[in-house]
């Protein structure tokens, strides 16, 4: 294979790499930032084990150009290849975000550990990168954000102990999120806006809450494992309409080990899910998890209801209690609020990114929180959510 040395960098051309340029990065030699400055589409940047930060000469955020690959140690999920740092990135909303890596079109990252003590690990906005075999840990807000009209593929990654959330999905994002593990997080996934992701074959375990679905999001869940969530595996709000399994395409999701109901449906929609596994009564509000039969699901079940013959869930004949006043913080970062509101999460309102810090059934409670936050200099709005549904007739 022909090769030359240029400024301490070995450039390799070969048929196996489809004539791609390979840049080799190592501590004390070439930095990732320097390699990115010269990288063109098709370049593979091979990163040796080590810690890469501002102290070692990196400039954050690392902007990965079209068609460029960052590759560390995939077999170890990047355990020894650590990228830690933060820099200001201006998203399409005009807001400044604290980000470690921004992924462009047709890019790929694999075998890296990414951490950002001030904000987000990876930011994907309207692009289609491939993210495989990485670890996202120690970020102040989230391991990754996917927004815009994105078709990213997020495969076989490990999201662990980020302070707020593992993965945030916003806007019209419809990525494939498959084979990942979300562990020891306040929230595994935050799915918002109009996003329509496919969530498949993931493990969500030991999290305070597994997944929160808000806005008009319509995620598809297949063959996921929810293990020992401390609060709820799934929380639904606003107009969320997830697909946890249909008559012709069973969900295959399993729920185990939690001491509280797995589902908490605070949305305005009744959700019916076919072909999932639970080990006990797991429903709060108006969700039904049923077996494989094509049975019409009513808002409640009884001993004579055909659903109860194969369902592990019975639905209460009570008024749906919705939390109808949401408190949003504008022009702020989650990192500014996470110490006071551990469940603070990124959301959108009228096309603008906001931080949701609480929801209340009574407007007075929401107003009290608004006043306290305004006294601290925050810009606050209160948004009324859907009204309670009427009580089901017997």
C-alpha positions as CSV (number, residue, x, y, z in Angstrom):
1,X,0.0,0.0,0.0
2,X,1.6,3.3,-1.0
3,X,2.1,5.9,1.8
4,X,4.0,9.1,2.6
5,X,4.7,11.1,5.7
6,X,3.5,14.7,5.8
7,X,4.1,16.9,8.9
8,X,4.2,13.9,11.1
9,X,0.9,12.5,9.7
10,X,0.8,9.3,7.8
11,X,-1.5,9.5,4.8
12,X,-2.6,6.2,3.5
13,X,-4.3,5.3,0.3
14,X,-5.5,1.8,-0.5
15,X,-8.3,0.0,-2.2
16,X,-9.6,-1.3,1.1
17,X,-10.3,2.2,2.2
18,X,-11.8,3.2,-1.1
19,X,-8.9,5.7,-1.6
20,X,-9.8,7.5,1.7
21,X,-7.2,9.6,3.5
22,X,-6.4,8.3,7.0
23,X,-5.1,10.8,9.6
24,X,-3.6,9.4,12.8
25,X,-4.1,11.4,16.0
26,X,-2.2,10.7,19.3
27,X,-1.5,12.7,22.5
28,X,1.4,15.0,22.1
29,X,1.4,14.7,18.4
30,X,-1.4,15.7,16.0
31,X,-4.6,17.0,17.7
32,X,-8.1,16.2,16.6
33,X,-8.6,19.9,15.8
34,X,-5.6,20.0,13.6
35,X,-6.7,16.9,11.7
36,X,-10.2,18.4,11.2
37,X,-8.6,21.5,9.8
38,X,-7.2,19.5,6.9
39,X,-9.8,16.8,6.6
40,X,-11.9,16.5,3.4
41,X,-14.9,14.3,2.7
42,X,-13.9,10.7,3.0
43,X,-11.1,11.3,5.5
44,X,-10.9,8.9,8.4
45,X,-9.3,10.3,11.6
46,X,-7.9,7.5,13.7
47,X,-7.6,8.5,17.4
48,X,-5.2,6.7,19.7
49,X,-6.0,6.1,23.4
50,X,-5.7,9.2,25.5
51,X,-7.5,12.2,26.9
52,X,-8.2,15.0,24.4
53,X,-9.1,18.4,25.9
54,X,-8.3,22.1,25.8
55,X,-5.2,21.3,27.8
56,X,-3.9,19.1,25.0
57,X,-4.7,21.7,22.3
58,X,-8.2,20.9,21.2
59,X,-10.6,23.7,20.2
60,X,-14.2,23.1,21.1
61,X,-16.7,22.5,19.8
62,X,-15.2,20.0,17.3
63,X,-17.0,20.6,14.1
64,X,-17.0,17.4,12.0
65,X,-17.1,18.3,8.3
66,X,-19.2,16.5,5.6
67,X,-18.2,12.9,5.1
68,X,-15.5,12.8,7.8
69,X,-15.1,9.9,10.3
70,X,-13.7,10.0,13.9
71,X,-12.7,6.5,14.9
72,X,-11.3,5.4,18.3
73,X,-11.7,1.9,19.9
74,X,-15.2,0.5,19.0
75,X,-14.7,-2.8,20.8
76,X,-14.4,-0.9,24.1
77,X,-17.0,1.7,23.4
78,X,-14.2,4.2,23.5
79,X,-13.3,3.5,27.1
80,X,-9.7,4.6,26.5
81,X,-10.3,7.4,24.0
82,X,-11.7,10.3,26.0
83,X,-12.8,13.6,24.5
84,X,-13.8,16.2,27.1
85,X,-14.5,19.8,26.6
86,X,-17.0,22.5,25.7
87,X,-17.4,25.4,23.3
88,X,-20.2,27.7,22.1
89,X,-22.2,26.5,19.2
90,X,-25.0,28.6,17.7
91,X,-27.9,26.4,16.7
92,X,-30.4,27.2,14.0
93,X,-32.7,28.8,16.7
94,X,-30.0,31.4,17.2
95,X,-29.3,30.2,20.8
96,X,-25.8,29.5,22.0
97,X,-25.2,26.0,23.3
98,X,-22.3,24.4,25.2
99,X,-21.3,21.5,23.0
100,X,-18.3,19.1,22.6
101,X,-18.9,17.8,19.1
102,X,-21.2,18.9,16.2
103,X,-21.8,16.3,13.5
104,X,-22.2,17.3,9.9
105,X,-23.8,15.5,7.0
106,X,-22.6,11.9,6.3
107,X,-20.2,11.9,9.2
108,X,-19.4,9.1,11.6
109,X,-18.0,8.7,15.1
110,X,-17.2,5.5,16.7
111,X,-15.2,4.2,19.7
112,X,-15.1,7.4,21.7
113,X,-16.0,8.5,25.2
114,X,-17.5,12.0,25.1
115,X,-18.1,14.2,28.1
116,X,-19.0,17.9,28.6
117,X,-19.2,19.2,32.2
118,X,-21.0,22.3,31.0
119,X,-23.6,21.1,28.5
120,X,-24.1,18.6,25.7
121,X,-21.8,15.9,24.4
122,X,-22.9,15.7,20.8
123,X,-25.2,18.0,18.8
124,X,-26.9,16.8,15.6
125,X,-29.0,19.3,13.7
126,X,-30.7,18.3,10.5
127,X,-27.9,15.9,9.4
128,X,-27.6,12.1,9.0
129,X,-24.5,11.0,10.9
130,X,-23.8,7.4,12.0
131,X,-22.9,7.2,15.7
132,X,-21.7,3.7,16.7
133,X,-20.1,2.2,19.7
134,X,-19.4,5.3,21.8
135,X,-19.9,6.2,25.5
136,X,-21.7,9.4,26.5
137,X,-21.1,10.2,30.2
138,X,-20.6,13.0,32.6
139,X,-22.3,15.7,30.6
140,X,-24.1,18.4,32.5
141,X,-27.2,18.3,30.4
142,X,-27.3,15.4,27.9
143,X,-25.1,13.0,26.1
144,X,-26.6,13.9,22.8
145,X,-29.2,16.2,21.1
146,X,-30.8,15.4,17.8
147,X,-32.9,18.2,16.2
148,X,-34.1,19.4,12.9
149,X,-35.0,17.1,10.0
150,X,-32.4,14.5,11.1
151,X,-32.1,10.9,10.0
152,X,-29.2,10.0,12.3
153,X,-28.4,6.4,13.2
154,X,-27.5,6.0,16.9
155,X,-26.3,2.4,17.3
156,X,-24.8,0.3,20.2
157,X,-23.8,3.3,22.3
158,X,-23.6,3.6,26.1
159,X,-25.4,6.6,27.8
160,X,-24.3,6.6,31.4
161,X,-24.6,9.1,34.3
162,X,-25.2,12.3,32.4
163,X,-26.7,14.7,34.9
164,X,-30.0,15.3,33.2
165,X,-30.7,13.1,30.1
166,X,-29.1,10.5,28.0
167,X,-30.6,11.5,24.6
168,X,-32.8,14.4,23.6
169,X,-34.9,14.3,20.3
170,X,-36.5,17.6,19.1
171,X,-38.2,19.1,16.1
172,X,-38.8,16.8,13.1
173,X,-36.1,14.4,14.0
174,X,-36.7,10.8,12.9
175,X,-33.5,8.9,13.7
176,X,-33.0,5.2,14.3
177,X,-32.0,4.6,17.9
178,X,-31.0,0.9,18.2
179,X,-29.0,-1.3,20.4
180,X,-28.1,1.3,23.0
181,X,-27.9,1.1,26.7
182,X,-29.2,4.0,28.9
183,X,-28.1,3.5,32.5
184,X,-28.1,5.5,35.8
185,X,-29.7,8.6,34.4
186,X,-32.4,11.0,35.7
187,X,-34.0,10.5,32.3
188,X,-33.0,8.1,29.6
189,X,-34.7,9.7,26.6
190,X,-36.5,13.0,26.2
191,X,-38.7,12.9,23.0
192,X,-40.4,16.1,22.1
193,X,-41.9,18.3,19.4
194,X,-42.9,16.5,16.2
195,X,-40.1,13.9,16.3
196,X,-40.8,10.4,14.9
197,X,-37.9,8.3,16.0
198,X,-37.6,4.5,15.9
199,X,-36.5,3.2,19.3
200,X,-35.5,-0.4,18.9
201,X,-33.6,-3.1,20.9
202,X,-32.4,-0.7,23.6
203,X,-31.9,-1.3,27.3
204,X,-33.1,1.4,29.7
205,X,-32.1,0.4,33.2
206,X,-31.7,1.9,36.7
207,X,-32.9,5.4,35.6
208,X,-35.2,7.7,37.6
209,X,-37.5,7.9,34.6
210,X,-37.0,5.9,31.4
211,X,-38.6,8.0,28.6
212,X,-40.6,11.3,28.6
213,X,-42.7,11.9,25.4
214,X,-44.2,15.3,24.9
215,X,-45.4,17.7,22.3
216,X,-46.8,15.9,19.3
217,X,-44.1,13.3,19.1
218,X,-44.9,9.9,17.6
219,X,-42.0,7.6,18.5
220,X,-42.1,3.9,17.6
221,X,-40.9,1.5,20.3
222,X,-40.0,-2.1,19.4
223,X,-38.2,-4.8,21.5
224,X,-36.8,-2.5,24.2
225,X,-36.1,-3.6,27.8
226,X,-37.1,-1.3,30.7
227,X,-35.5,-2.5,33.8
228,X,-35.9,-1.1,37.4
229,X,-36.9,2.4,36.7
230,X,-37.1,4.2,40.0
231,X,-40.2,6.3,39.0
232,X,-41.8,5.6,35.6
233,X,-40.6,3.8,32.6
234,X,-42.8,5.9,30.3
235,X,-44.3,9.4,30.9
236,X,-46.6,10.8,28.2
237,X,-47.6,14.5,28.1
238,X,-49.6,16.9,25.9
239,X,-50.4,15.4,22.5
240,X,-47.9,12.6,22.6
241,X,-48.9,9.5,20.6
242,X,-46.3,6.8,20.7
243,X,-46.5,3.4,19.1
244,X,-45.8,0.6,21.5
245,X,-47.2,-2.1,19.3
246,X,-50.1,-2.7,16.9
247,X,-52.2,-5.7,16.0
248,X,-50.1,-6.4,13.0
249,X,-46.7,-5.3,14.4
250,X,-46.3,-6.3,18.0
251,X,-44.3,-4.1,20.4
252,X,-42.1,-6.7,22.0
253,X,-41.1,-4.3,24.8
254,X,-40.6,-5.7,28.3
255,X,-41.0,-3.9,31.6
256,X,-39.6,-5.4,34.9
257,X,-38.3,-4.6,38.3
258,X,-40.0,-1.2,39.0
259,X,-42.0,-0.6,42.2
260,X,-44.2,2.1,40.6
261,X,-46.5,1.9,37.6
262,X,-44.5,1.7,34.4
263,X,-46.7,4.1,32.5
264,X,-47.9,7.5,33.5
265,X,-50.1,8.9,30.8
266,X,-50.7,12.7,31.3
267,X,-51.4,13.2,27.7
268,X,-54.8,13.8,26.1
269,X,-54.6,10.5,24.1
270,X,-55.6,7.0,25.1
271,X,-52.7,4.7,24.2
272,X,-53.1,1.1,23.3
273,X,-50.0,-1.1,23.0
274,X,-50.1,-4.7,21.7
275,X,-47.6,-7.5,22.4
276,X,-45.5,-6.3,25.3
277,X,-44.5,-8.0,28.5
278,X,-45.0,-6.8,32.1
279,X,-45.0,-8.6,35.4
280,X,-47.8,-6.7,37.2
281,X,-50.3,-3.9,37.1
282,X,-48.4,-1.2,35.4
283,X,-50.7,1.6,34.3
284,X,-51.3,5.1,35.7
285,X,-54.1,7.0,33.9
286,X,-55.4,5.8,30.5
287,X,-52.9,3.5,28.9
288,X,-53.5,-0.2,28.1
289,X,-50.7,-2.7,27.5
290,X,-52.4,-5.8,26.0
291,X,-51.5,-9.1,24.5
292,X,-51.5,-10.2,20.9
293,X,-55.3,-10.4,20.2
294,X,-57.0,-7.8,18.0
295,X,-59.3,-6.6,20.7
296,X,-60.9,-3.2,20.9
297,X,-59.7,-1.3,24.0
298,X,-62.0,0.8,26.1
299,X,-60.8,3.4,28.6
300,X,-61.3,0.8,31.4
301,X,-61.4,-3.0,31.7
302,X,-63.5,-5.3,33.9
303,X,-63.7,-9.0,34.7
304,X,-66.0,-9.5,31.7
305,X,-63.8,-7.4,29.4
306,X,-62.0,-9.7,26.9
307,X,-58.9,-7.6,27.4
308,X,-58.5,-8.8,31.0
309,X,-58.2,-12.4,29.9
310,X,-54.7,-11.8,28.5
311,X,-53.7,-8.4,29.7
312,X,-51.4,-7.7,32.7
313,X,-52.9,-4.3,33.1
314,X,-56.3,-3.2,34.4
315,X,-57.4,0.4,33.8
316,X,-58.9,2.4,36.7
317,X,-62.4,3.7,36.4
318,X,-61.4,7.2,37.7
319,X,-61.2,10.7,36.5
320,X,-58.0,11.3,34.6
321,X,-55.9,13.7,36.7
322,X,-53.8,15.9,34.3
323,X,-51.1,18.3,35.4
324,X,-52.4,21.2,33.3
325,X,-50.1,24.2,33.9
326,X,-46.5,23.8,32.6
327,X,-43.7,26.2,33.7
328,X,-41.1,27.0,31.0
329,X,-37.9,28.9,31.3
330,X,-36.9,30.9,28.2
331,X,-33.3,31.9,27.2
332,X,-31.7,29.5,29.7
333,X,-29.5,26.4,29.8
334,X,-30.5,23.2,31.6
335,X,-27.1,23.4,33.5
336,X,-28.4,26.6,35.2
337,X,-31.4,24.8,36.6
338,X,-30.5,21.2,37.1
339,X,-29.4,21.6,40.7
340,X,-32.8,23.1,41.7
341,X,-34.9,21.0,39.3
342,X,-33.3,17.5,38.7
343,X,-36.0,16.6,36.2
344,X,-35.6,19.8,34.1
345,X,-35.8,19.0,30.4
346,X,-35.4,20.7,27.1
347,X,-38.7,21.3,25.3
348,X,-40.1,23.6,22.6
349,X,-42.8,26.1,22.6
350,X,-43.9,28.0,19.5
351,X,-40.8,27.0,17.7
352,X,-38.5,28.2,20.5
353,X,-36.4,26.0,22.7
354,X,-37.3,26.3,26.4
355,X,-36.6,24.4,29.6
356,X,-39.5,22.7,31.3
357,X,-39.1,22.9,35.1
358,X,-42.5,21.8,36.4
359,X,-46.1,21.0,35.8
360,X,-49.1,21.7,38.1
361,X,-52.7,20.9,38.3
362,X,-53.5,24.3,39.8
363,X,-52.6,27.6,38.3
364,X,-51.7,29.1,41.7
365,X,-48.9,26.7,42.2
366,X,-47.5,27.4,38.8
367,X,-47.7,31.2,39.4
368,X,-45.8,30.8,42.7
369,X,-42.9,29.0,41.0
370,X,-43.0,31.6,38.2
371,X,-42.6,34.4,40.7
372,X,-39.7,32.7,42.5
373,X,-37.8,32.1,39.3
374,X,-38.5,35.7,38.0
375,X,-36.9,37.0,41.3
376,X,-33.8,35.1,40.3
377,X,-33.8,36.8,36.9
378,X,-35.3,34.1,34.7
379,X,-37.7,34.7,31.9
380,X,-40.7,32.5,32.6
381,X,-43.9,31.5,30.8
382,X,-46.8,29.3,31.9
383,X,-48.5,27.2,29.3
384,X,-51.9,25.5,29.9
385,X,-52.0,21.8,28.9
386,X,-55.1,19.9,27.8
387,X,-58.0,19.8,30.2
388,X,-58.9,16.7,32.2
389,X,-60.9,14.1,30.3
390,X,-64.4,13.3,31.6
391,X,-64.9,10.4,33.9
392,X,-65.5,7.1,32.1
393,X,-69.1,5.8,32.3
394,X,-69.6,2.3,33.8
